[in-house]
Amino acid sequence: MTGKTRYARSGDVQIAYQVAGDGPLDVVFVPGFVSHVEFGWELPGWGPAWRRLASFARLIVFDKRGTGLSDRTTRLPALEERMDDV
């Protein structure tokens, strides 16, 4: 039950994300400091949790800028930029 990786623009950065499930609730998974939207499904801690969430909700997972499949950055983003990414 993995989603297709897509990209959204946030300022001048491309943010990788996936959507899985089609339930009535939207759940956004905000990762810690390391993530990868495609490999996350295979991790023992994330994969089962993501599949369970996607069984009753629309799950949205993404890679923060500078991690996973999202564009690399040269500086730490401000809090407002991080919230725009979400």
Beta strands, then each sheet from edge to edge (+ up, - down):
strand 1: 6-10
strand 2: 13-20
strand 3: 25-29
strand 4: 57-62
sheet 1: 1+ 2- 4+ 3+
end
